[in-house]
């Protein structure tokens, strides 16, 4: 193994079960909802205040602005409140508390990290860097979400992670997101919805339209096609499902980076948001966009998705289109090559692929660039995040699965101008699970979703057996030398 190439940092990110959010806790049967509300309505106002004070005393120091969360949960059941008398805010908050429950975001694991430069480098000393690390947090029911950490690389190379807040706050879901008509129609066609009802809904809409625009047009089509048919109902349901899968989030700028959590929003994410691979993308005009591919999972099917943000406050979530986006492990190159977007992907549970596109949302025609060749990767190979550009070529960290389902991290070098060509490869793993790293939720695994280059050092955060995360630094020159000599 290439132990000379890497240096494990004395940083370990462990899951913390004390980091919780409040989620709706609502029974599935209406008679249970009404029975709970009835008990709250039977209380005197004095009893309401006393019971609410007890809730506040026990939970207020665990959540920002707990009353607004309780009110939001009250709003989810208020249609079942039968009394005509107005309810006091305290009674509404208490009812909200009856339909709320804490969820421990990372009680099971904090793993599969990626790392990018922070968009704000103000006050960073020369030779230093402020970074953002994304992490997959997994809690009860194995539901995954995206958390963030902020950290610094000092001019002398020392790496630190900022203190982590006790609080975690989901973003506001913007109620009227915008859509691109061409991409929307393309995805509907991939879903085998291309009929007269789709044309009737989509035809009058502008090239860029909002959710309100879409809802109005759906109501017009419903009205013009009475009595409604099963086919019409099914088409509209899928149009709305697609709209739900494309949404926008907004965090308060008063939240620290570690206080921001992207928790599943749409139905296709109901069982988790998995393995976000963030990359700082610089377009040909010099503009910067942070992209991240991730896998939405509903318990039965996966759906590759794309995150877009410029500031880690406002996030756009988009579905990816095309025949080549039906599997996990997609990683975008940090710039265009010859005017085209480039993506690494996995199509067949075995090999590493590359594909090119004129847009970031449409992907077809993947081509194999790497097959398993060594025993430590003989089951399958994939990427460990977006490629890193160097003068020698594109460095791609790979994961290989070998005997006993052991995951190791390797590396390959792609030609700078033609990344379909592999010009260097490590024959031995760069990183393998060692000692206590072998123990965890999924034993014998090291895995990463993205690294960054700072000076002559590569900073590679990696997950340990689907439990915790650590960081290793790798000398760039040593790695390139090994890549070219091992091939």
C-alpha positions as CSV (number, residue, x, y, z in Angstrom):
1,X,0.0,0.0,0.0
2,X,1.2,3.6,-0.8
3,X,1.5,4.6,2.9
4,X,4.2,7.1,2.1
5,X,1.7,9.2,0.1
6,X,-0.7,10.1,2.8
7,X,-0.8,11.6,6.3
8,X,-3.9,11.1,8.5
9,X,-4.9,14.3,10.3
10,X,-5.8,14.3,14.0
11,X,-9.4,15.2,13.1
12,X,-12.3,12.8,13.7
13,X,-15.9,13.8,13.1
14,X,-18.2,11.5,15.2
15,X,-22.0,11.4,15.1
16,X,-23.7,13.3,17.9
17,X,-27.2,12.1,18.8
18,X,-27.8,15.4,20.7
19,X,-28.2,17.3,17.3
20,X,-32.0,17.2,16.8
21,X,-34.7,18.8,14.7
22,X,-38.5,18.9,15.3
23,X,-40.5,16.9,12.8
24,X,-44.2,16.5,12.4
25,X,-45.5,13.5,14.4
26,X,-49.0,13.0,13.0
27,X,-51.0,9.8,13.1
28,X,-52.2,8.4,9.7
29,X,-55.8,8.0,10.8
30,X,-58.1,11.1,11.1
31,X,-60.0,9.8,14.1
32,X,-56.7,9.7,16.1
33,X,-55.9,13.3,15.1
34,X,-59.3,14.6,16.1
35,X,-59.1,12.7,19.4
36,X,-55.8,14.3,20.3
37,X,-57.0,17.7,19.3
38,X,-60.2,17.2,21.4
39,X,-58.2,16.5,24.5
40,X,-56.3,19.8,24.0
41,X,-59.5,21.7,23.4
42,X,-60.9,20.4,26.7
43,X,-58.2,22.1,28.7
44,X,-58.8,25.4,30.5
45,X,-56.6,28.2,29.3
46,X,-54.7,28.0,32.6
47,X,-54.0,24.3,32.0
48,X,-52.9,25.1,28.5
49,X,-50.3,27.7,29.7
50,X,-49.1,25.4,32.4
51,X,-48.6,22.4,30.0
52,X,-47.0,24.7,27.4
53,X,-44.6,26.1,30.0
54,X,-43.5,22.5,30.8
55,X,-42.8,21.9,27.1
56,X,-40.8,25.1,26.8
57,X,-38.8,24.3,29.9
58,X,-37.8,20.9,28.6
59,X,-37.3,21.7,24.9
60,X,-36.7,25.5,24.2
61,X,-33.0,25.2,24.8
62,X,-32.8,22.5,22.1
63,X,-34.3,24.5,19.2
64,X,-34.2,28.0,17.8
65,X,-37.6,29.7,17.9
66,X,-39.6,26.7,19.0
67,X,-42.9,28.5,18.9
68,X,-42.7,29.0,15.1
69,X,-42.0,25.3,14.6
70,X,-44.9,24.3,16.8
71,X,-47.2,26.7,15.0
72,X,-46.1,25.2,11.6
73,X,-47.0,21.8,12.9
74,X,-50.3,23.1,14.2
75,X,-51.1,24.4,10.7
76,X,-50.7,20.9,9.4
77,X,-53.7,19.7,11.5
78,X,-55.8,22.8,12.0
79,X,-58.4,21.7,9.4
80,X,-59.4,19.0,12.0
81,X,-60.1,21.7,14.7
82,X,-63.9,21.7,14.9
83,X,-64.5,24.6,17.3
84,X,-65.6,27.9,15.9
85,X,-64.0,29.9,18.7
86,X,-60.6,31.4,18.0
87,X,-57.7,29.6,19.7
88,X,-55.1,31.4,21.6
89,X,-51.5,31.2,20.3
90,X,-50.6,29.2,23.4
91,X,-53.3,26.6,22.6
92,X,-52.2,26.4,19.0
93,X,-48.6,25.9,20.1
94,X,-49.6,23.2,22.5
95,X,-51.6,21.4,19.8
96,X,-48.5,21.7,17.6
97,X,-46.4,20.1,20.4
98,X,-48.8,17.2,20.5
99,X,-48.1,16.6,16.8
100,X,-44.3,17.1,17.0
101,X,-41.3,14.8,17.8
102,X,-37.6,15.2,17.9
103,X,-35.5,13.5,15.3
104,X,-31.8,12.9,15.9
105,X,-30.1,13.6,12.6
106,X,-26.8,11.8,13.0
107,X,-27.6,9.3,15.7
108,X,-26.4,6.4,13.4
109,X,-23.6,8.0,11.3
110,X,-21.8,11.0,10.0
111,X,-20.0,10.0,6.9
112,X,-19.3,10.3,3.1
113,X,-17.8,13.8,3.2
114,X,-17.0,16.2,0.3
115,X,-15.0,19.4,0.6
116,X,-14.9,22.7,-1.4
117,X,-13.5,26.2,-0.9
118,X,-15.8,28.5,1.0
119,X,-17.4,31.2,-1.2
120,X,-16.3,33.8,1.4
121,X,-12.5,34.0,1.7
122,X,-12.4,37.4,3.4
123,X,-10.0,37.8,6.3
124,X,-8.2,34.5,5.4
125,X,-4.4,35.0,5.8
126,X,-2.3,34.6,2.7
127,X,-1.6,30.9,2.0
128,X,-4.6,29.9,4.0
129,X,-8.1,28.7,3.0
130,X,-11.6,28.6,4.5
131,X,-13.5,25.5,3.4
132,X,-17.0,23.9,3.6
133,X,-17.4,20.2,4.2
134,X,-20.6,18.4,3.5
135,X,-21.5,15.2,5.3
136,X,-24.2,12.6,5.1
137,X,-25.9,12.4,8.4
138,X,-28.0,9.3,9.1
139,X,-30.5,8.9,12.0
140,X,-33.5,6.8,13.0
141,X,-34.9,4.7,10.2
142,X,-31.7,5.2,8.2
143,X,-33.0,8.5,6.8
144,X,-30.1,10.5,5.4
145,X,-29.7,14.3,5.2
146,X,-26.9,16.8,4.3
147,X,-25.0,18.6,7.1
148,X,-22.2,21.1,6.8
149,X,-19.0,22.0,8.7
150,X,-16.8,25.0,8.2
151,X,-13.0,24.8,8.7
152,X,-9.7,26.4,7.9
153,X,-6.3,25.4,6.4
154,X,-3.6,27.6,8.0
155,X,-0.7,28.9,5.9
156,X,1.5,26.2,7.6
157,X,-1.0,23.5,6.5
158,X,-2.7,23.0,9.9
159,X,-6.3,22.0,9.5
160,X,-9.1,22.9,11.9
161,X,-12.8,22.5,12.0
162,X,-14.9,25.3,13.6
163,X,-16.9,24.4,16.8
164,X,-20.1,22.7,16.0
165,X,-23.4,24.3,17.2
166,X,-25.8,22.4,19.4
167,X,-28.6,23.7,17.2
168,X,-29.7,22.5,13.8
169,X,-32.3,24.3,11.7
170,X,-33.9,23.3,8.4
171,X,-34.3,25.9,5.7
172,X,-37.4,27.6,4.5
173,X,-39.0,25.9,1.6
174,X,-39.7,28.6,-1.0
175,X,-43.4,28.3,-1.9
176,X,-43.2,29.4,-5.6
177,X,-40.0,28.0,-7.2
178,X,-39.2,28.5,-10.9
179,X,-38.7,25.9,-13.6
180,X,-37.2,25.6,-17.0
181,X,-39.9,24.4,-19.5
182,X,-37.5,22.5,-21.8
183,X,-36.0,20.4,-19.0
184,X,-39.4,19.8,-17.4
185,X,-40.9,18.5,-20.7
186,X,-37.8,16.3,-21.3
187,X,-38.1,14.7,-17.9
188,X,-41.9,14.0,-18.5
189,X,-41.0,12.3,-21.7
190,X,-38.4,10.1,-19.9
191,X,-41.3,9.2,-17.5
192,X,-43.4,8.2,-20.6
193,X,-45.7,11.1,-20.2
194,X,-46.1,12.8,-23.6
195,X,-49.8,13.1,-24.4
196,X,-52.5,15.6,-25.1
197,X,-52.9,16.4,-21.4
198,X,-49.1,17.2,-21.0
199,X,-49.3,19.4,-24.1
200,X,-52.4,21.2,-22.7
201,X,-50.7,21.9,-19.4
202,X,-47.2,22.7,-20.7
203,X,-48.0,24.4,-24.0
204,X,-49.2,27.8,-22.7
205,X,-46.4,28.2,-20.1
206,X,-43.4,30.4,-20.7
207,X,-39.9,29.1,-21.1
208,X,-39.4,29.8,-17.4
209,X,-42.5,29.4,-15.2
210,X,-43.3,29.3,-11.5
211,X,-45.2,26.7,-9.5
212,X,-48.1,29.1,-9.3
213,X,-48.1,29.3,-13.1
214,X,-48.2,25.5,-13.3
215,X,-51.0,25.2,-10.8
216,X,-53.2,27.7,-12.6
217,X,-52.7,25.8,-15.9
218,X,-53.4,22.4,-14.3
219,X,-56.7,23.8,-13.0
220,X,-57.6,25.1,-16.5
221,X,-56.9,21.7,-18.0
222,X,-59.0,20.0,-15.3
223,X,-61.9,22.3,-15.9
224,X,-61.8,21.8,-19.6
225,X,-61.7,18.1,-19.4
226,X,-64.7,17.2,-17.2
227,X,-65.7,14.6,-16.3
228,X,-62.1,13.7,-15.5
229,X,-60.6,10.4,-16.5
230,X,-58.1,8.1,-14.8
231,X,-55.6,9.0,-17.4
232,X,-55.9,12.7,-16.8
233,X,-55.6,12.2,-13.0
234,X,-52.5,10.1,-13.4
235,X,-50.9,12.6,-15.8
236,X,-51.5,15.5,-13.5
237,X,-50.2,13.5,-10.5
238,X,-46.9,12.9,-12.3
239,X,-46.6,16.5,-13.4
240,X,-47.1,17.6,-9.7
241,X,-44.6,14.9,-8.6
242,X,-42.0,16.3,-10.9
243,X,-42.7,19.8,-9.7
244,X,-42.3,18.6,-6.1
245,X,-38.9,17.1,-7.0
246,X,-37.6,20.5,-8.2
247,X,-37.7,22.9,-5.3
248,X,-35.8,25.8,-3.6
249,X,-34.5,26.2,-0.1
250,X,-33.4,29.3,1.8
251,X,-31.4,29.5,5.0
252,X,-31.2,32.5,7.3
253,X,-27.8,34.2,7.0
254,X,-27.8,34.3,10.8
255,X,-27.2,30.6,11.0
256,X,-23.7,29.2,11.3
257,X,-22.7,26.6,8.7
258,X,-23.0,23.7,11.1
259,X,-26.6,24.9,12.0
260,X,-27.8,24.3,8.4
261,X,-29.4,21.0,7.5
262,X,-30.9,19.9,4.2
263,X,-33.5,17.3,5.2
264,X,-35.6,15.3,2.7
265,X,-38.4,17.4,1.2
266,X,-39.9,15.7,-1.8
267,X,-41.6,12.3,-1.9
268,X,-38.7,10.7,-3.9
269,X,-36.4,11.6,-0.9
270,X,-38.6,10.2,1.8
271,X,-35.9,7.6,2.8
272,X,-33.0,9.9,2.4
273,X,-30.6,12.3,0.6
274,X,-27.4,10.2,0.0
275,X,-23.8,11.0,-0.9
276,X,-23.7,14.6,-2.0
277,X,-20.6,15.3,-4.1
278,X,-20.0,19.1,-4.0
279,X,-17.8,20.8,-6.5
280,X,-16.9,24.5,-7.1
281,X,-17.6,24.9,-10.8
282,X,-16.1,27.8,-12.7
283,X,-17.8,28.5,-16.1
284,X,-16.1,29.8,-19.2
285,X,-17.2,33.4,-18.3
286,X,-15.6,33.2,-14.9
287,X,-18.9,32.8,-13.0
288,X,-18.9,30.4,-10.0
289,X,-21.6,27.9,-9.1
290,X,-21.4,25.2,-6.5
291,X,-23.0,22.0,-7.8
292,X,-23.6,18.8,-6.0
293,X,-25.0,15.5,-7.3
294,X,-26.8,13.3,-4.8
295,X,-29.1,10.3,-4.7
296,X,-32.7,10.7,-3.7
297,X,-34.1,7.5,-2.2
298,X,-37.7,6.7,-1.4
299,X,-37.2,3.2,0.0
300,X,-37.6,1.4,-3.3
301,X,-36.1,3.5,-6.1
302,X,-33.3,6.0,-6.5
303,X,-33.4,9.3,-8.4
304,X,-30.1,11.2,-9.2
305,X,-30.6,14.9,-8.3
306,X,-28.5,18.1,-8.7
307,X,-28.0,20.9,-6.1
308,X,-27.1,24.4,-7.2
309,X,-26.0,27.3,-4.9
310,X,-23.7,30.3,-5.0
311,X,-23.7,31.1,-1.3
312,X,-24.8,28.0,0.7
313,X,-27.9,29.9,1.8
314,X,-30.1,29.7,-1.3
315,X,-30.2,26.2,-2.8
316,X,-32.0,25.0,-6.0
317,X,-32.8,21.3,-6.2
318,X,-33.2,19.9,-9.8
319,X,-33.8,16.5,-11.3
320,X,-31.3,15.3,-13.8
321,X,-32.4,14.2,-17.2
322,X,-31.2,11.6,-19.7
323,X,-30.7,7.9,-20.1
324,X,-27.3,8.1,-18.3
325,X,-28.6,9.3,-14.9
326,X,-30.2,6.1,-13.7
327,X,-27.5,5.1,-11.2
328,X,-25.5,6.4,-8.2
329,X,-22.1,8.0,-8.0
330,X,-22.2,10.9,-10.5
331,X,-19.4,13.6,-10.1
332,X,-19.2,16.7,-12.2
333,X,-15.8,18.1,-13.4
334,X,-15.0,21.6,-12.0
335,X,-15.1,23.3,-15.4
336,X,-16.1,22.7,-19.0
337,X,-13.8,20.9,-21.4
338,X,-13.9,22.1,-25.0
339,X,-17.1,23.9,-24.2
340,X,-18.9,21.0,-22.7
341,X,-19.9,19.8,-19.2
342,X,-18.2,16.6,-18.2
343,X,-19.4,14.0,-15.6
344,X,-18.1,10.8,-14.1
345,X,-20.8,8.2,-13.5
346,X,-21.6,4.6,-12.8
347,X,-24.0,2.7,-14.9
348,X,-23.5,-1.0,-14.4
349,X,-22.4,-1.6,-10.7
350,X,-18.9,-2.5,-12.0
351,X,-17.1,0.1,-14.1
352,X,-16.3,3.9,-14.1
353,X,-17.9,5.9,-16.9
354,X,-17.5,9.4,-18.4
355,X,-20.1,11.5,-20.3
356,X,-20.3,14.9,-21.9
357,X,-23.2,17.3,-22.3
358,X,-24.1,20.8,-23.5
359,X,-26.0,21.4,-20.2
360,X,-25.6,20.5,-16.6
361,X,-29.0,18.8,-16.4
362,X,-29.0,16.5,-19.4
363,X,-26.8,13.4,-19.7
364,X,-26.6,10.6,-22.2
365,X,-24.0,8.3,-24.0
366,X,-21.7,7.2,-21.2
367,X,-18.4,5.7,-22.1
368,X,-16.3,3.3,-19.9
369,X,-12.9,4.7,-19.0
370,X,-12.0,2.3,-16.2
371,X,-12.6,-1.4,-15.5
372,X,-11.6,-3.4,-12.4
373,X,-8.0,-4.6,-12.9
374,X,-6.5,-5.2,-9.4
375,X,-7.8,-7.7,-6.8
376,X,-8.6,-4.9,-4.3
377,X,-11.1,-3.5,-6.9
378,X,-12.1,-6.7,-8.5
379,X,-15.8,-6.4,-7.5
380,X,-16.4,-2.9,-8.8
381,X,-14.9,0.6,-9.1
382,X,-16.4,4.0,-8.8
383,X,-15.4,7.6,-8.2
384,X,-14.8,9.4,-4.9
385,X,-15.9,12.8,-6.0
386,X,-15.1,15.4,-8.7
387,X,-11.8,15.3,-10.4
388,X,-9.0,17.7,-9.3
389,X,-7.2,19.6,-12.1
390,X,-3.4,19.7,-12.2
391,X,-0.9,20.5,-14.9
392,X,-0.2,16.8,-15.2
393,X,-3.9,15.9,-15.7
394,X,-7.1,15.3,-13.9
395,X,-6.7,13.4,-10.6
396,X,-9.7,11.2,-9.9
397,X,-9.9,9.4,-6.5
398,X,-11.6,6.1,-7.0
399,X,-13.2,3.5,-4.7
400,X,-12.6,-0.1,-5.3
401,X,-14.5,-3.1,-3.7
402,X,-12.6,-6.3,-3.3
403,X,-12.7,-9.6,-1.3
404,X,-15.0,-9.5,1.8
405,X,-16.6,-6.3,0.5
406,X,-13.7,-4.3,1.6
407,X,-13.7,-0.7,0.2
408,X,-10.4,1.0,-0.5
409,X,-9.6,4.4,-2.1
410,X,-7.3,4.5,-5.1
411,X,-6.5,7.1,-7.8
412,X,-6.2,7.5,-11.5
413,X,-4.9,10.3,-13.8
414,X,-6.9,11.5,-16.8
415,X,-5.6,13.4,-19.8
416,X,-6.2,17.2,-19.3
417,X,-7.7,17.8,-22.8
418,X,-9.2,14.3,-23.4
419,X,-10.4,12.9,-20.0
420,X,-11.6,9.7,-21.7
421,X,-7.9,8.7,-21.6
422,X,-6.4,7.2,-18.4
423,X,-2.8,8.1,-18.4
424,X,-1.9,7.1,-14.8
425,X,-3.2,4.6,-12.2
426,X,-2.2,3.4,-8.8
427,X,-1.8,-0.4,-8.7
428,X,-2.2,-0.5,-4.9
429,X,-4.7,1.4,-2.7
430,X,-3.9,4.9,-1.6
431,X,-6.1,4.4,1.5
432,X,-7.4,1.2,3.2
433,X,-9.4,0.7,6.4
434,X,-6.9,0.1,9.2
435,X,-7.3,-0.8,12.9
436,X,-10.5,0.8,14.4
437,X,-11.4,2.2,10.9
438,X,-12.6,-1.3,10.1
439,X,-15.4,-1.2,12.7
440,X,-18.7,0.5,12.1
441,X,-22.2,0.3,10.6
442,X,-20.7,-1.2,7.5
443,X,-17.3,-2.7,8.4
444,X,-14.1,-2.5,6.3
445,X,-15.0,0.7,4.3
446,X,-13.2,3.9,3.5
447,X,-15.0,6.2,1.2
448,X,-15.1,9.8,0.1
449,X,-17.3,12.1,-1.9
450,X,-14.7,14.8,-2.8
451,X,-11.3,16.3,-2.1
452,X,-9.7,19.7,-2.8
453,X,-6.2,20.9,-3.8
454,X,-4.5,23.6,-1.7
455,X,-1.0,24.5,-2.8
456,X,0.9,21.2,-3.2
457,X,-1.4,19.3,-0.8
458,X,-4.6,17.4,-1.5
459,X,-7.0,17.4,1.4
460,X,-9.2,14.3,1.3
461,X,-11.9,13.8,3.9
462,X,-13.1,10.2,4.1
463,X,-15.7,8.1,5.8
464,X,-14.8,5.3,8.1
465,X,-17.1,2.2,7.8
466,X,-20.2,4.3,7.4
467,X,-19.9,5.6,10.9
468,X,-17.6,8.6,11.2
469,X,-15.3,10.8,9.1
470,X,-11.6,11.7,9.1
471,X,-9.2,13.7,7.0
472,X,-6.0,12.7,5.2
473,X,-3.5,15.0,3.4
474,X,-1.7,13.8,0.3
475,X,1.4,15.4,-1.3
476,X,0.5,16.3,-4.8
477,X,3.9,15.7,-6.3
478,X,4.4,12.3,-4.7
479,X,0.9,11.3,-5.9
480,X,1.5,12.3,-9.5
481,X,4.9,10.5,-9.5
482,X,3.3,7.4,-8.2
483,X,0.4,7.6,-10.7
484,X,2.7,7.8,-13.6
485,X,5.2,5.2,-12.4
486,X,2.6,2.6,-11.3
487,X,0.7,2.5,-14.6
